[in-house]
Amino acid sequence: MTRSERINRLLAAIPELSDYRLQLVDRIVRVFALPREYRRPYDSALISERVLEDFGDVLRLHHCFSREPFSKDKFEYALENVLRVDGVDAALMQRGQKGYDIKIKGENFSLKTEAAKAIRLETIHISKFMELGGGQWGDDPADLVGLRTQFLAALGGIQRILILRAIRKGTPDYFYELVEIPKSLLEKSSAGRFEMKNGSAQFPKPGYCYIEEQGTTLFSLYFDGGGERKLQIKGIRKDLCLVHATWKFEPPTDTP
């Protein structure tokens, strides 16, 4: 469909809309007219100028009707859609299967989101990288070795990791960034230092794997012994990662 055909179709449909539907359309149009700032810090081979613009507008459309941060499922669907519109070969993994989330240009990507109230600009926290349901895990510090092995095996099925971070959530504006966490950085956990939290009331006992270089912590794996038995990745230094894009835009007004 050409641009003019699409405009004519919209013009023909508008008179048939109810008052409330007309308000919804008006709200969307007004949101797209608000100031915004989309940036690619460098010439990313993954995020083209068109993908930058289209994904930013999807974020604005989402916040036209919600104050909640963009969720992981919306991130997956929107990224696949805007990449395909740009002519990029992209396909989400089928629901229910474990492994990667989306294949882009033949590479397996894991997609994550971060939107905690206490989010930090310079460090990244993945609250759930994977579930840790299998393997031996009790109160023996040696069990942490097997948990790390599960993590490294999961990394073997993906090539790249992207995280969409909601830095500001409408006060005074919305600010998102798309960051790539190098797989090679996470693979450094193979030489990490373990610590079992034996004083915890949880069972299995939670524990850490600290990844350090020259006395500085790069990040840590946290084996969460709570009900979900999940792996968190804490304190990833953003200066060791790659920022592909940032989106900043004003929140919608409630003017009718």
Legacy VTK file of the C-alpha trace (Angstrom):
# vtk DataFile Version 3.0
C-alpha trace
ASCII
DATASET POLYDATA
POINTS 256 float
0.000 0.000 0.000
1.354 3.412 -0.947
1.556 6.325 1.473
-1.250 8.202 -0.279
-3.489 5.103 -0.267
-2.934 4.667 3.464
-3.758 8.333 4.142
-6.930 8.109 2.090
-7.998 4.955 3.931
-7.516 6.685 7.288
-9.390 9.791 6.150
-12.287 7.665 4.987
-12.428 5.784 8.315
-12.260 8.773 10.663
-15.860 10.001 10.217
-17.158 6.541 11.196
-15.323 6.475 14.537
-17.151 6.901 17.834
-16.235 9.880 19.998
-14.069 7.744 22.272
-12.267 6.075 19.372
-11.646 9.495 17.892
-10.123 10.588 21.217
-7.787 7.576 21.109
-6.626 8.382 17.596
-6.179 12.032 18.543
-4.109 11.060 21.593
-1.794 8.909 19.476
-1.278 11.654 16.899
-0.545 14.221 19.625
1.984 11.904 21.298
3.932 11.566 18.063
4.128 15.371 17.881
5.769 15.727 21.315
9.517 16.446 21.563
11.759 13.403 21.477
15.443 12.584 21.191
16.546 9.319 19.605
20.263 8.592 19.366
22.662 5.974 18.072
25.961 6.602 19.888
27.792 5.063 16.937
26.967 3.584 13.531
25.470 0.356 14.847
25.252 -2.537 12.423
22.292 -3.819 14.423
20.205 -0.662 14.902
19.806 1.318 11.700
18.402 4.839 11.609
15.014 3.485 10.578
14.973 0.861 13.363
15.975 3.578 15.831
13.033 5.764 14.767
10.471 2.961 14.519
11.338 1.315 17.831
11.295 4.693 19.588
7.823 5.360 18.237
6.652 1.956 19.483
7.890 2.945 22.945
5.972 6.225 22.714
2.836 4.425 21.571
3.118 2.047 24.530
3.338 4.946 26.972
0.392 6.590 25.301
-1.718 4.052 27.223
0.520 2.813 30.053
2.860 4.197 32.691
4.471 0.771 33.167
7.880 0.117 31.580
8.062 -1.844 28.333
7.924 -5.555 29.209
10.090 -8.355 27.844
7.384 -9.847 25.620
6.649 -6.433 24.095
10.399 -5.903 23.582
10.702 -9.206 21.736
7.702 -8.589 19.491
8.549 -4.951 18.730
12.189 -5.664 17.914
11.262 -8.460 15.523
8.665 -6.266 13.829
10.801 -3.149 13.321
13.752 -5.207 12.085
11.564 -6.981 9.528
10.107 -3.680 8.315
13.717 -2.565 7.754
14.365 -5.675 5.655
16.395 -7.518 8.309
16.041 -11.291 8.671
14.627 -11.698 12.204
12.479 -14.423 13.787
11.363 -15.021 17.368
11.935 -18.454 18.867
8.757 -20.489 19.224
6.962 -20.156 22.565
7.756 -22.847 25.109
11.218 -23.593 23.777
14.306 -22.817 25.825
17.458 -21.189 24.551
17.658 -17.948 22.639
14.805 -15.435 22.227
15.271 -14.174 18.664
17.449 -14.997 15.675
18.766 -11.940 13.820
20.827 -12.362 10.653
21.549 -15.955 11.644
22.732 -15.126 15.188
20.946 -16.245 18.363
20.110 -13.364 20.703
19.016 -13.421 24.337
16.770 -10.439 25.172
16.416 -9.007 28.673
14.809 -5.956 30.272
15.646 -3.890 33.352
13.218 -1.461 34.949
13.738 -1.541 38.729
12.930 1.574 40.744
16.511 1.661 42.019
18.060 1.147 38.578
21.642 2.391 38.336
22.941 4.186 35.273
26.461 2.738 35.298
25.777 -0.872 36.325
23.366 -3.447 34.903
21.298 -5.978 36.836
19.609 -8.949 35.156
17.065 -10.117 37.713
16.472 -13.446 35.954
18.928 -14.705 33.397
17.723 -18.315 33.646
16.070 -20.859 35.924
18.244 -23.218 37.967
15.855 -26.102 38.452
18.192 -29.002 37.696
21.382 -30.356 39.227
22.624 -30.817 42.793
22.032 -27.786 45.014
21.872 -27.820 48.764
24.259 -26.286 51.297
27.579 -27.585 49.947
29.702 -24.779 48.414
30.839 -27.272 45.775
27.275 -27.248 44.407
27.886 -23.734 43.065
30.317 -25.163 40.516
27.510 -27.153 38.923
25.227 -24.109 38.877
27.890 -22.105 37.063
28.257 -24.962 34.591
24.526 -24.655 33.834
25.030 -20.946 33.147
28.000 -21.497 30.841
26.064 -24.192 28.978
23.174 -21.735 28.443
25.636 -19.188 27.054
26.751 -21.802 24.549
23.369 -21.598 22.810
23.450 -17.852 22.202
25.826 -15.480 20.464
24.675 -12.077 21.727
22.817 -10.557 24.704
20.723 -7.374 24.535
19.020 -5.603 27.432
16.446 -2.810 27.156
16.763 -0.562 30.217
14.080 1.856 31.430
16.253 4.496 33.089
13.541 7.116 33.643
9.858 6.296 33.753
7.955 9.483 33.005
9.391 11.838 35.620
10.198 14.199 34.065
10.446 12.124 30.873
10.935 8.571 29.607
14.455 7.410 28.902
15.351 3.974 27.524
18.654 2.548 26.384
19.524 -0.605 24.469
22.761 -2.178 25.695
24.669 -5.202 24.433
26.437 -7.238 27.112
29.417 -8.982 25.484
29.198 -12.744 25.711
32.953 -12.808 26.207
32.501 -10.738 29.375
30.012 -13.202 30.877
32.247 -16.133 29.925
34.853 -14.770 32.354
32.717 -16.336 35.083
34.492 -19.625 34.314
37.308 -18.315 36.526
35.109 -16.689 39.182
35.409 -16.894 42.972
32.600 -18.655 44.856
30.906 -17.761 48.136
28.067 -19.764 49.669
25.765 -17.772 51.979
25.486 -20.393 54.704
23.886 -17.926 57.124
20.821 -17.573 54.910
17.538 -19.147 56.003
16.883 -20.208 52.411
17.340 -23.758 51.231
19.012 -24.431 48.948
21.537 -21.886 50.163
22.105 -18.903 47.879
25.590 -18.169 46.678
27.758 -15.919 44.572
30.349 -16.252 41.866
32.443 -13.075 41.796
34.220 -12.180 38.570
37.203 -9.983 39.318
40.205 -8.539 37.528
43.072 -6.794 39.298
41.039 -6.463 42.472
37.995 -4.942 40.720
34.665 -6.743 40.443
33.363 -6.830 36.856
30.048 -8.446 37.849
28.750 -11.324 39.949
26.491 -14.317 39.438
23.911 -14.691 42.204
22.405 -18.134 42.608
19.061 -17.270 44.174
17.815 -20.083 46.390
14.291 -18.661 46.640
11.140 -20.205 45.261
12.117 -19.632 41.611
15.682 -20.928 41.960
16.952 -18.471 39.404
20.264 -16.996 38.332
20.689 -13.249 38.676
23.602 -11.286 37.230
24.484 -8.299 39.367
26.590 -5.197 38.944
27.646 -5.598 35.316
29.807 -2.589 34.512
28.176 -0.716 31.650
31.502 0.732 30.542
32.421 -2.824 29.492
29.259 -3.069 27.370
28.017 -1.435 24.175
25.158 1.078 24.047
23.396 0.626 20.690
20.654 3.248 21.071
18.911 5.625 23.463
15.354 6.975 23.388
14.188 9.995 25.368
10.697 11.470 25.022
8.125 13.461 26.930
5.164 11.724 28.579
1.739 12.175 26.948
-0.512 14.900 28.254
-4.036 14.203 29.473
-5.547 17.066 27.514
-8.777 15.780 25.924
LINES 1 257
256 0 1 2 3 4 5 6 7 8 9 10 11 12 13 14 15 16 17 18 19 20 21 22 23 24 25 26 27 28 29 30 31 32 33 34 35 36 37 38 39 40 41 42 43 44 45 46 47 48 49 50 51 52 53 54 55 56 57 58 59 60 61 62 63 64 65 66 67 68 69 70 71 72 73 74 75 76 77 78 79 80 81 82 83 84 85 86 87 88 89 90 91 92 93 94 95 96 97 98 99 100 101 102 103 104 105 106 107 108 109 110 111 112 113 114 115 116 117 118 119 120 121 122 123 124 125 126 127 128 129 130 131 132 133 134 135 136 137 138 139 140 141 142 143 144 145 146 147 148 149 150 151 152 153 154 155 156 157 158 159 160 161 162 163 164 165 166 167 168 169 170 171 172 173 174 175 176 177 178 179 180 181 182 183 184 185 186 187 188 189 190 191 192 193 194 195 196 197 198 199 200 201 202 203 204 205 206 207 208 209 210 211 212 213 214 215 216 217 218 219 220 221 222 223 224 225 226 227 228 229 230 231 232 233 234 235 236 237 238 239 240 241 242 243 244 245 246 247 248 249 250 251 252 253 254 255
